[in-house]
Amino acid sequence: MKAFNNNYIIFFCSEKEWIPFFYLFFITFAFHNNSMLTRIKELTELLHQHNYNYYVLDNHIISDSEFDKLLEELAYLEKEYPQYIQQGSPTQRVGGEVTKNFATVQHIFPMLSLGNTYSFEEIEEFDRRVQNAMLQKPEYVCELKYDGVAISLIYENGKLLRAVTRGDGIQGDDVTQNVKTIRTIPLKLFRDYPHFFEVRGEILLPHKAFEKLNAEREDIGEQPFANPRNAASGSLKLQNSTEVANRSLDCRLYMALGNKLPFITHLESFTKLKEWGFKTPETVQKCNSIEEIRAFINHWDMEREKLPFDIDGVVIKVNDFAQQQQLGTTAKSPRWAIAYKFKAKQVLTPLLSIDFQVGRTGVVTPVANLRPVLLAGTMVKRASLHNNDIIQQFDIHENDYLYVEKGGEIIPKIVGVELSNRLPNAKKVAFVSQCPYCQTLLIKKEEEVGYYCPNEWNCPPQVKGKLEHFISRKAMNIDSLGEGKIELLYDKGLVKTSADFYSLKPENILGLEKRTADEAQNERIVSFREKTTENMLAGIKQSKNVPFERVLFAMGIRYVGETTAKKLARYFKNIDTLANATKNELKEVDDVGEMVAESIVQFFNTVENLENIVKLYKVGVKMELDAENQTLISNVLEGKSVVVSGVFSIPRDVMKQKIEQHGGKNVSAISRNIDFVIAGENMGPEKRKKAEKLSIPILSETELEKMIFSLNY
């Protein structure tokens, strides 16, 4: 017996020994494979159940780490035995798919829009119309009107087949790959489901996830989303499903459509949907009178601020499906339902002044200081005006009375001016031409809406903002250094660049303190005591072990967020290669477009940035990928440019890593310079067409494995 490259075992035996050995080997092999199939099925079902318990029932039976271990085991087994991957496997949620074009799909049943009203009188009129058309008094169901994105989900044999946006009601966009990443949407259903049916609902972005997303966007110099609905809608149309998976979208499903469904009322359908695995509305009430409907509306108009997501009204539906069918629809709306829209929470308050704030990327943001006013449960005294275009749009003058709204918004926004309150000689508000902190002339690029200060190395808020970003948790994660301490170190002249952190000594900082005030003007003292100093210096030392991709994110390159930094690090491997990359070479990296590439080139063409990088390198901060992330198994694909497209038995990132480990280079776009394409299921038709037109070889996953094996061994 001889082992060969850890892949094959060759046995030497006589002809008489061969037959019994063959049967023994076959039985052992079959038993082993059967046990692997059983385990994969077992893990798939177990993870689906735990996912349902956690995201739908809010019942945490196992810890996150236990769930992750089960998921890792399943991913490993699916990689080793791709022939046994179950349709709708939980591993399909992690993202990795890149969709350049979203196919247009016609709805099986038109997605009609509800008639809207803002008055109880119209609800009473709706009730009269319904009762006049019915022989029997109707029963109504009231539910919350979610302020999100309508979605249609098609299930066949208990598996998610397709997810389509509302579009124009007749047809919408196929967003299946992105929807698969949403944990509250089941990929596989539980017991007694119909063979083929459609379920509809609303995709939401909870308040906490919205705040986190906007903080990240502002951190990399991007415009924040106006509200969770816009953010959810934009997320569904992202090209990279990995990014969608990171946004913590949620969903509520409230309608099933199909033949011979096992319920006869709207309320009964909720019970069945939940049994099948869907997350249904938590707040639903059966109402038998207009008075009960009015009470439900009034209650939620007051209580909606306590919800973890946005609603913008209440939906009233006839409960009985037979009555719904009898009432029918118009060309646009069902006659058996109506939506009551809440009036936006709005107040009028005077403008006291405008501050022009400068962020770490230099973007100047005007912020209105208002006379404090209670709005939707919170005291509002500031509201962002975003940019000069908003100031011009509302024609804002000094001391104007501004309308502030929080309807469907978490962040208060200015929605108008009360001209009747304007003073006769009020001056029009002018956007500043110089930085309010360093007096540098502001610059505005043609393709951008905002003005920014170009003095990035000497403008105090920019410098302090960069330092705060550098030490943040997702970057270098340096303990015991909050905003106040950064400001104290900067004001004392001890830290101006990120490299300066590594020169700090106990005798420089021990005992430093500063009196400051918080937003409520309460005085506090920021100081470096012995324990704080010790923890901070230990954190700075520990940060030298932070991997290269996080160091790259910590550098604060404009438009380069956490995900893009990872992709750049894995593609270029070290800081030297990245710093010398051309704009076209940078655009070969997934998600790096013209604007991002230009920002990266500009960053590495700035002398101060290069000097700071050299200092960081000299003190031991990692400037290249760790060995385990760039291990070269062989050079059989050396010099080969490869495009990966489609769905494989392993995640796409793993497939790309495998190509790199054998010396190949991953490229995102088809061109004459490509050596071959690795095509999985659902390869983009345009990519295939272009590859065939250019006579570029198209290989399957199996053919790639054979190529690597035959060339390597």
WOHUHU-V272577 format. One record per residue. RES is the residue in one letter. SS is DSSP state (helix for helix, strand for strand, loop for the rest). PHI is phi as a letter, one per 30 degrees, with the letter a starting at -180 (none if undefined). PSI is psi in radians with two decimals (none if undefined). Layout:
BEGIN
res->{RES:RES}
ss->{SS:SS}
phi->{PHI:PHI}
psi->{PSI:PSI}
END
This chain:
BEGIN
res->{M:K:A:F:N:N:N:Y:I:I:F:F:C:S:E:K:E:W:I:P:F:F:Y:L:F:F:I:T:F:A:F:H:N:N:S:M:L:T:R:I:K:E:L:T:E:L:L:H:Q:H:N:Y:N:Y:Y:V:L:D:N:H:I:I:S:D:S:E:F:D:K:L:L:E:E:L:A:Y:L:E:K:E:Y:P:Q:Y:I:Q:Q:G:S:P:T:Q:R:V:G:G:E:V:T:K:N:F:A:T:V:Q:H:I:F:P:M:L:S:L:G:N:T:Y:S:F:E:E:I:E:E:F:D:R:R:V:Q:N:A:M:L:Q:K:P:E:Y:V:C:E:L:K:Y:D:G:V:A:I:S:L:I:Y:E:N:G:K:L:L:R:A:V:T:R:G:D:G:I:Q:G:D:D:V:T:Q:N:V:K:T:I:R:T:I:P:L:K:L:F:R:D:Y:P:H:F:F:E:V:R:G:E:I:L:L:P:H:K:A:F:E:K:L:N:A:E:R:E:D:I:G:E:Q:P:F:A:N:P:R:N:A:A:S:G:S:L:K:L:Q:N:S:T:E:V:A:N:R:S:L:D:C:R:L:Y:M:A:L:G:N:K:L:P:F:I:T:H:L:E:S:F:T:K:L:K:E:W:G:F:K:T:P:E:T:V:Q:K:C:N:S:I:E:E:I:R:A:F:I:N:H:W:D:M:E:R:E:K:L:P:F:D:I:D:G:V:V:I:K:V:N:D:F:A:Q:Q:Q:Q:L:G:T:T:A:K:S:P:R:W:A:I:A:Y:K:F:K:A:K:Q:V:L:T:P:L:L:S:I:D:F:Q:V:G:R:T:G:V:V:T:P:V:A:N:L:R:P:V:L:L:A:G:T:M:V:K:R:A:S:L:H:N:N:D:I:I:Q:Q:F:D:I:H:E:N:D:Y:L:Y:V:E:K:G:G:E:I:I:P:K:I:V:G:V:E:L:S:N:R:L:P:N:A:K:K:V:A:F:V:S:Q:C:P:Y:C:Q:T:L:L:I:K:K:E:E:E:V:G:Y:Y:C:P:N:E:W:N:C:P:P:Q:V:K:G:K:L:E:H:F:I:S:R:K:A:M:N:I:D:S:L:G:E:G:K:I:E:L:L:Y:D:K:G:L:V:K:T:S:A:D:F:Y:S:L:K:P:E:N:I:L:G:L:E:K:R:T:A:D:E:A:Q:N:E:R:I:V:S:F:R:E:K:T:T:E:N:M:L:A:G:I:K:Q:S:K:N:V:P:F:E:R:V:L:F:A:M:G:I:R:Y:V:G:E:T:T:A:K:K:L:A:R:Y:F:K:N:I:D:T:L:A:N:A:T:K:N:E:L:K:E:V:D:D:V:G:E:M:V:A:E:S:I:V:Q:F:F:N:T:V:E:N:L:E:N:I:V:K:L:Y:K:V:G:V:K:M:E:L:D:A:E:N:Q:T:L:I:S:N:V:L:E:G:K:S:V:V:V:S:G:V:F:S:I:P:R:D:V:M:K:Q:K:I:E:Q:H:G:G:K:N:V:S:A:I:S:R:N:I:D:F:V:I:A:G:E:N:M:G:P:E:K:R:K:K:A:E:K:L:S:I:P:I:L:S:E:T:E:L:E:K:M:I:F:S:L:N:Y}
ss->{loop:strand:strand:strand:loop:loop:loop:strand:strand:strand:loop:loop:loop:loop:helix:helix:helix:helix:helix:helix:helix:helix:helix:helix:helix:helix:helix:helix:helix:helix:helix:helix:helix:helix:helix:helix:helix:helix:helix:helix:helix:helix:helix:helix:helix:helix:helix:helix:helix:helix:helix:helix:helix:helix:helix:loop:loop:loop:loop:loop:loop:loop:loop:helix:helix:helix:helix:helix:helix:helix:helix:helix:helix:helix:helix:helix:helix:helix:helix:helix:loop:helix:helix:helix:loop:loop:loop:loop:loop:helix:helix:helix:helix:helix:loop:loop:loop:strand:loop:loop:loop:loop:loop:strand:strand:strand:loop:loop:loop:loop:loop:loop:loop:loop:loop:strand:strand:loop:loop:helix:helix:helix:helix:helix:helix:helix:helix:helix:helix:helix:helix:helix:helix:loop:loop:loop:loop:loop:loop:strand:strand:strand:strand:strand:strand:strand:loop:loop:strand:strand:strand:strand:strand:strand:strand:strand:loop:loop:strand:strand:strand:strand:strand:strand:strand:loop:loop:loop:loop:loop:strand:strand:strand:strand:loop:helix:helix:helix:helix:loop:loop:loop:loop:loop:loop:loop:loop:strand:loop:loop:loop:loop:loop:loop:loop:strand:strand:strand:strand:strand:strand:strand:strand:strand:strand:loop:helix:helix:helix:helix:helix:helix:helix:helix:helix:helix:helix:helix:helix:loop:loop:loop:loop:loop:loop:loop:loop:helix:helix:helix:helix:helix:helix:helix:helix:helix:loop:loop:loop:strand:helix:helix:helix:helix:helix:loop:loop:loop:strand:strand:strand:strand:strand:strand:strand:strand:strand:loop:loop:loop:loop:loop:loop:loop:strand:helix:helix:helix:helix:helix:helix:helix:helix:helix:helix:helix:loop:loop:loop:loop:loop:loop:loop:strand:strand:strand:strand:loop:loop:helix:helix:helix:helix:helix:helix:helix:helix:helix:helix:helix:helix:helix:helix:helix:helix:helix:loop:loop:loop:loop:strand:strand:strand:strand:strand:strand:strand:strand:loop:strand:helix:helix:helix:helix:helix:helix:helix:loop:strand:loop:loop:loop:loop:strand:loop:loop:strand:strand:strand:strand:strand:loop:loop:loop:loop:strand:strand:strand:strand:strand:strand:strand:strand:strand:strand:strand:strand:strand:loop:loop:loop:loop:strand:strand:strand:strand:strand:strand:strand:strand:strand:strand:strand:strand:strand:loop:loop:strand:strand:strand:strand:strand:strand:strand:loop:loop:loop:helix:helix:helix:helix:helix:helix:helix:loop:loop:strand:loop:loop:loop:strand:strand:strand:strand:strand:loop:loop:loop:loop:loop:loop:loop:strand:strand:strand:strand:strand:loop:helix:helix:helix:loop:loop:loop:loop:loop:loop:strand:loop:loop:loop:loop:loop:strand:loop:loop:loop:loop:loop:loop:strand:strand:strand:loop:loop:loop:loop:loop:loop:loop:loop:strand:strand:loop:loop:loop:loop:loop:loop:helix:helix:helix:helix:helix:helix:helix:helix:helix:helix:helix:helix:loop:loop:loop:loop:loop:loop:loop:loop:loop:loop:loop:helix:helix:helix:helix:helix:helix:helix:helix:helix:loop:loop:loop:loop:loop:loop:helix:helix:helix:helix:helix:helix:loop:loop:helix:helix:helix:helix:loop:loop:loop:strand:strand:strand:strand:strand:loop:loop:loop:loop:loop:strand:strand:strand:strand:strand:loop:loop:helix:helix:helix:helix:helix:helix:helix:helix:helix:helix:helix:helix:helix:helix:helix:helix:loop:loop:helix:helix:helix:helix:helix:helix:helix:loop:loop:loop:loop:loop:loop:loop:helix:helix:helix:helix:helix:helix:helix:helix:helix:helix:helix:loop:strand:helix:helix:helix:helix:helix:loop:loop:loop:helix:helix:helix:helix:loop:loop:loop:loop:loop:loop:loop:helix:helix:helix:helix:helix:helix:helix:helix:helix:helix:helix:loop:loop:helix:helix:helix:helix:helix:helix:helix:helix:helix:helix:helix:helix:loop:loop:loop:loop:loop:strand:loop:loop:helix:helix:helix:loop:loop:loop:loop:loop:loop:loop:loop:loop:loop:loop:strand:strand:strand:strand:strand:loop:strand:loop:loop:loop:loop:helix:helix:helix:helix:helix:helix:helix:helix:helix:helix:loop:loop:loop:strand:strand:loop:loop:loop:loop:loop:loop:loop:loop:loop:strand:strand:strand:strand:loop:strand:loop:loop:loop:helix:helix:helix:helix:helix:helix:helix:helix:helix:loop:loop:loop:strand:strand:strand:loop:helix:helix:helix:helix:helix:helix:helix:helix:helix:helix:helix:helix:loop}
phi->{none:b:d:b:h:h:c:b:b:c:c:c:a:d:d:d:d:d:d:d:d:e:d:d:d:d:d:d:d:d:d:d:d:d:d:d:d:d:d:d:d:d:d:e:d:d:d:d:d:d:d:d:e:d:d:c:d:h:c:d:d:b:d:d:d:d:d:d:d:d:d:d:d:d:d:d:d:d:d:d:b:d:d:c:d:d:d:i:e:e:d:d:d:d:i:j:d:c:c:d:b:c:d:d:b:d:d:d:c:e:c:d:c:d:d:c:b:c:b:d:e:d:d:d:d:e:d:d:d:d:d:d:d:c:d:c:d:d:c:c:b:c:b:d:c:d:c:b:c:d:b:c:c:c:c:b:h:i:c:d:c:a:b:b:d:d:i:c:j:c:b:b:c:d:c:e:d:d:d:e:d:d:d:d:c:d:d:b:c:d:e:h:d:d:d:b:a:c:b:b:a:b:c:b:c:e:e:d:d:d:d:d:d:d:d:d:d:d:d:c:i:c:d:d:d:d:a:d:d:d:d:d:d:d:d:d:c:d:d:c:d:d:d:d:e:d:c:h:d:b:a:b:c:b:a:c:b:l:c:h:d:d:a:b:b:d:d:d:d:d:d:d:e:d:d:d:k:c:d:c:e:d:c:b:b:d:b:c:a:d:d:d:d:d:d:d:d:d:d:d:d:d:c:d:d:d:d:d:b:d:b:b:l:b:c:c:b:d:d:d:d:d:d:e:d:d:d:i:b:c:d:c:b:d:d:c:b:b:c:c:c:d:d:d:d:b:b:c:b:d:d:d:a:b:c:c:c:c:d:d:c:j:d:c:c:d:b:d:c:c:d:e:b:d:b:h:i:b:d:c:b:b:b:d:c:i:a:d:d:d:e:d:d:c:h:d:c:d:i:d:c:c:d:c:b:b:d:i:b:c:c:e:b:d:c:l:b:c:d:d:c:d:d:e:c:d:d:d:d:c:d:d:c:c:d:d:c:b:i:d:d:d:b:b:d:e:d:c:d:c:c:b:c:d:d:d:c:b:d:e:d:d:d:d:d:d:d:d:d:d:c:d:e:d:c:d:h:c:d:i:b:c:e:d:d:d:d:d:d:d:d:d:i:d:b:b:b:d:d:d:e:d:c:d:b:e:d:d:c:d:j:d:a:a:d:b:b:d:d:d:i:d:d:b:c:c:b:c:c:e:d:e:d:d:d:d:d:d:d:d:d:d:d:d:c:d:d:e:d:d:d:d:d:d:d:i:d:e:i:c:d:d:d:d:d:d:d:d:d:d:d:c:i:b:d:d:d:d:d:c:d:d:d:d:d:d:d:d:d:e:i:c:c:e:d:d:d:d:d:d:e:d:e:d:c:c:e:d:d:d:d:d:d:d:d:d:d:d:d:j:d:d:b:a:d:d:e:d:c:b:d:c:d:a:c:d:c:e:i:c:c:b:c:c:b:j:c:b:d:b:e:d:d:d:d:d:d:d:d:d:d:c:j:d:b:d:b:d:c:d:a:d:d:d:d:a:c:c:c:c:d:h:e:e:d:d:d:d:d:d:d:d:d:c:h:d:e:c:c:d:e:d:d:d:e:d:d:d:d:d:d:d:b}
psi->{2.41:2.25:2.43:1.88:0.48:0.28:-0.63:2.66:2.14:2.22:2.38:2.05:2.87:2.95:-0.66:-0.60:-0.38:-0.78:-0.93:-0.61:-0.71:-0.80:-0.71:-0.77:-0.77:-0.79:-0.75:-0.78:-0.80:-0.73:-0.76:-0.83:-0.68:-0.69:-0.61:-0.73:-0.76:-0.77:-0.70:-0.77:-0.73:-0.81:-0.70:-0.85:-0.73:-0.77:-0.66:-0.73:-0.79:-0.64:-0.74:-0.77:-0.77:-0.90:-0.45:-0.86:-0.18:0.71:1.83:1.56:-0.68:2.81:2.86:-0.70:-0.65:-0.72:-0.79:-0.65:-0.73:-0.72:-0.70:-0.70:-0.77:-0.77:-0.70:-0.81:-0.66:-0.58:-0.72:-0.56:1.18:-0.41:-0.24:0.11:2.27:2.45:2.36:0.43:2.47:-0.40:-0.26:-0.17:-0.33:-0.15:-2.90:-0.33:2.46:2.08:1.93:-0.66:2.35:2.04:2.52:2.26:2.36:2.39:2.48:-0.79:2.29:2.46:1.61:2.74:2.63:2.56:2.36:2.58:2.70:0.13:2.58:-0.51:-0.70:-0.51:-0.71:-0.70:-0.69:-0.78:-0.71:-0.74:-0.76:-0.83:-0.62:-0.49:-0.14:2.55:-0.44:2.53:2.27:2.72:2.36:2.74:2.24:2.34:2.85:2.53:1.80:2.42:1.34:-2.51:2.13:2.44:2.51:2.22:2.25:2.26:2.35:2.20:0.64:0.09:2.50:2.05:-0.76:2.55:2.24:2.36:2.89:-0.71:-2.24:0.18:-0.47:-0.70:2.67:-3.01:2.42:1.94:0.56:-0.84:-0.64:-0.68:-0.54:-0.38:-0.16:2.06:-0.48:0.05:2.03:2.39:-0.48:2.33:2.87:-2.82:2.69:0.57:2.72:2.75:-0.75:2.18:2.97:2.49:2.47:2.66:-2.74:2.28:2.28:2.76:1.91:2.74:-0.81:-0.74:-0.63:-0.80:-0.74:-0.77:-0.79:-0.64:-0.70:-0.69:-0.77:-0.56:-0.52:0.25:0.31:2.68:2.27:2.69:2.57:-0.62:2.89:-0.59:-0.82:-0.68:-0.72:-0.75:-0.78:-0.62:-0.69:-0.37:0.23:2.54:-0.46:2.01:-0.36:-0.70:-0.65:-0.74:-0.50:-0.11:-0.02:0.76:2.67:3.01:2.56:2.26:2.28:0.16:2.35:2.46:2.40:-3.12:2.38:0.84:2.56:0.86:2.74:-0.07:2.84:-0.75:-0.67:-0.62:-0.60:-0.72:-0.79:-0.75:-0.74:-0.69:-0.63:-0.33:0.09:2.63:1.99:2.94:2.36:-0.46:1.75:2.45:2.33:2.29:2.38:0.04:2.83:-0.60:-0.71:-0.67:-0.78:-0.73:-0.69:-0.77:-0.85:-0.69:-0.86:-0.33:-0.58:-0.62:-0.13:-0.46:-0.34:-0.17:2.64:0.06:2.99:2.42:2.70:0.26:-2.84:2.44:2.28:2.17:2.56:2.29:-0.72:2.21:-0.60:-0.68:-0.65:-0.79:-0.66:-0.69:-0.64:-2.77:2.82:-3.01:-0.45:-0.52:2.67:2.53:-0.15:0.17:2.68:2.64:2.20:2.10:2.28:2.54:2.43:2.43:2.08:2.43:2.79:2.24:2.60:2.56:2.16:-0.75:3.05:2.20:2.53:1.82:2.60:2.18:3.14:-0.39:0.04:-0.12:2.32:2.16:2.12:2.35:2.18:2.22:2.12:2.76:2.19:2.35:2.50:2.20:2.06:0.75:-0.10:2.70:2.08:2.22:-0.07:2.56:2.34:2.42:0.01:-1.07:3.12:-0.55:-0.65:-0.73:-0.75:-0.66:-0.74:-0.08:0.95:2.34:2.84:2.45:0.28:2.70:2.14:2.47:2.21:2.35:2.60:0.34:2.03:0.18:2.59:-0.72:2.17:2.48:2.64:2.22:-0.05:3.04:2.41:1.72:-0.50:-0.33:0.01:2.36:2.56:-0.71:0.39:2.36:2.51:2.41:2.22:2.41:2.48:2.58:-0.32:2.68:2.23:-0.16:-0.64:0.04:0.27:2.47:2.32:2.72:2.53:2.13:2.56:-0.68:0.00:2.70:-0.41:2.73:2.62:2.74:2.15:-0.07:1.06:-0.41:-0.13:0.03:1.98:-0.88:-0.55:-0.79:-0.84:-0.63:-0.70:-0.72:-0.74:-0.68:-0.70:-0.71:-0.01:2.87:-0.75:-0.17:-1.91:-0.25:0.97:2.09:2.79:0.46:1.59:-3.08:-0.77:-0.67:-0.63:-0.78:-0.71:-0.80:-0.68:-0.81:-0.54:0.01:0.28:-0.50:2.15:-0.52:2.85:-0.52:-0.43:-0.41:-0.61:-0.03:-0.05:2.44:2.67:-0.72:-0.36:-0.52:-0.37:2.18:-0.14:2.45:2.80:2.34:2.30:3.12:2.53:-3.02:-0.52:0.19:0.42:2.28:2.45:2.82:2.19:2.18:2.77:1.72:3.10:-0.83:-0.73:-0.80:-0.77:-0.80:-0.70:-0.82:-0.60:-0.68:-0.67:-0.76:-0.76:-0.52:-0.26:-0.25:-0.04:2.31:2.75:-0.70:-0.58:-0.56:-0.74:-0.72:-0.69:-0.43:-0.35:0.62:2.28:2.36:-0.03:1.75:-2.98:-0.79:-0.79:-0.66:-0.72:-0.79:-0.69:-0.74:-0.77:-0.51:-0.81:-0.25:-0.64:2.93:-0.58:-0.83:-0.73:-0.78:-0.49:0.06:2.48:2.96:-0.73:-0.67:-0.67:-0.64:-0.16:-0.31:2.39:2.38:0.07:1.89:-2.90:-0.84:-0.76:-0.77:-0.74:-0.70:-0.69:-0.80:-0.78:-0.70:-0.82:-0.10:0.01:2.16:-0.78:-0.69:-0.77:-0.72:-0.71:-0.69:-0.74:-0.76:-0.74:-0.71:-0.73:-0.53:-0.04:0.17:2.41:2.23:0.33:2.83:2.56:2.68:-0.69:-0.34:-0.12:0.44:2.26:1.92:-0.73:3.04:0.46:-0.38:0.29:2.29:-0.04:2.29:2.20:2.40:2.28:2.21:2.32:-2.98:2.32:3.08:-0.25:2.75:2.60:-0.64:-0.65:-0.70:-0.76:-0.68:-0.68:-0.74:-0.76:-0.64:-0.32:0.34:-0.05:2.95:2.20:2.28:2.52:-0.51:2.57:2.27:3.08:-0.31:-0.04:2.38:-0.72:2.90:2.38:2.00:2.19:-2.90:2.60:0.65:2.46:2.18:-0.61:-0.68:-0.75:-0.77:-0.75:-0.70:-0.75:-0.67:-0.63:0.09:0.65:2.23:2.40:2.02:2.60:2.99:-0.73:-0.72:-0.61:-0.78:-0.75:-0.70:-0.83:-0.75:-0.82:-0.63:-0.53:-0.46:none}
END
